[in-house]
Amino acid sequence: MTRILGIETSCDETAAAVIEDAGDAAKILSNVVLSQIEEHAAFGGVVPEIAARAHVEALDGVIEAALAEAGVTLDTVDAVAATAGPGLIGGLIVGLTTAKALAAAAGKPLIPINHLEGHALTARLTDGLEFPYLLLLVSGGHTQIVHVAGVDRYARWASTIDDALGEAFDKTAKLLGLPYPGGPSVEKAASTGNPRRFSFPRPLKGEARPDFSFSGLKTAVRRAATELSPLSDQDVADICASFQRAVTETLSDRVVRSLERFRSEHPDLDTPALVVAGGVAANQAIRAALEELCREHGFRLVAPPIKLCGDNAAMIAWAGMERLKAGLAEDDALSFAPRPRWPLDSSSAPLFGAGKRGAKA
């Protein structure tokens, strides 16, 4: 039986969790997430300095709560896994430094984790998914399609050339005066709106390249809002519904190219899997569109539970478990430095221009 303590502080959630693996099945013994939404709401987005200070104040208590809920002590866990990147450097420093101190004091291995790998492997924890599979990672900082062949065996097939999808949701919400975080606010407003009132663009639709683009869609939303100002509640709902419809149709058009490629590279798989992960994966309209797309192309959609879509430490602990079992834990991990930029697939060529940040993160 192996137990891993996971720590996550890459953005604005302070989180700690304990995962236990008895060999035949893994269990989440605890998964404590302390959100900083109230601290950042007034600014309409995450303020890095505020986030770092909040992690410093809360992390010790969150770790204690996770250990207590799991009914274990630091002495009875086998390793400490912590997010080491990508993310906000201040938060990463807090979490990784704390993990180093705990690991050194208890004589336990430290496992630095790529935050994106946590998302990439969550479906193996929740659904027992076998390799290989296709991953659609959609969050505030990333929009990527990744071929997942195994632990530490990732190939990025597509990325955004400008904004991440989560960023587009957040900026749309801020433009329309909706509360932070933007994704849930836009989804809620869209539920009472007319998705056909505005004809927003579907960026890159029909192009052979599998990449994404959302800046043009965001600009179209701004133009519509400016022309209608001042906006009524129904205007806001209709803009959100039309924006969300454009997003789901754009995703379907973009993702299908990677489904076709995956099918051609793995003809032996009867029902290959598309995993959708990241904070935006909680959006029900997006899940429904991807479910329909997978059904049409002979795939099955695997989506983690909502509570494991956003940033959490259970996915970090699980990634640590996977790396430990695969013999990929580093001997010199205590000297590992946090990385604000850390591509999941370092062999893929970065996208240059406006999309450079999204492609390399």
Stockholm file with secondary structure:
# STOCKHOLM 1.0

chainA/1-361         MTRILGIETSCDETAAAVIEDAGDAAKILSNVVLSQIEEHAAFGGVVPEIAARAHVEALDGVIEAALAEAGVTLDTVDAVAATAGPGLIGGLIVGLTTAKALAAAAGKPLIPINHLEGHALTARLTDGLEFPYLLLLVSGGHTQIVHVAGVDRYARWASTIDDALGEAFDKTAKLLGLPYPGGPSVEKAASTGNPRRFSFPRPLKGEARPDFSFSGLKTAVRRAATELSPLSDQDVADICASFQRAVTETLSDRVVRSLERFRSEHPDLDTPALVVAGGVAANQAIRAALEELCREHGFRLVAPPIKLCGDNAAMIAWAGMERLKAGLAEDDALSFAPRPRWPLDSSSAPLFGAGKRGAKA
#=GR chainA/1-361 SS CEEEEEEECSSSEEEEEEEEECSSCEEEEEEEEEECHHHHHTTTSCCHHHHHHHHHHHHHHHHHHHHHHHTCCGGGCSEEEEEEESSCHHHHHHHHHHHHHHHHHHTCCEEEEEHHHHHHHHHHHHHCCCSCEEEEEESSSCEEEEEEEETTEEEEEEEBSSCCHHHHHHHHHHHTTCCSSHHHHHHHHHTTSCTTSSCCCCTTTTCSSCCBCCHHHHHHHHHHHHHHCSCCHHHHHHHHHHHHHHHHHHHHHHHHHHHHHHHHHCTTCSSCEEEEESGGGGCHHHHHHHHHHHHHTTCEEECCCGGGTSSCSHHHHHHHHHHHHTTCCCTTGGGCCCCSCCCSCTTSCCCCGGGHHHHHC
#=GC SS_cons         CEEEEEEECSSSEEEEEEEEECSSCEEEEEEEEEECHHHHHTTTSCCHHHHHHHHHHHHHHHHHHHHHHHTCCGGGCSEEEEEEESSCHHHHHHHHHHHHHHHHHHTCCEEEEEHHHHHHHHHHHHHCCCSCEEEEEESSSCEEEEEEEETTEEEEEEEBSSCCHHHHHHHHHHHTTCCSSHHHHHHHHHTTSCTTSSCCCCTTTTCSSCCBCCHHHHHHHHHHHHHHCSCCHHHHHHHHHHHHHHHHHHHHHHHHHHHHHHHHHCTTCSSCEEEEESGGGGCHHHHHHHHHHHHHTTCEEECCCGGGTSSCSHHHHHHHHHHHHTTCCCTTGGGCCCCSCCCSCTTSCCCCGGGHHHHHC
//
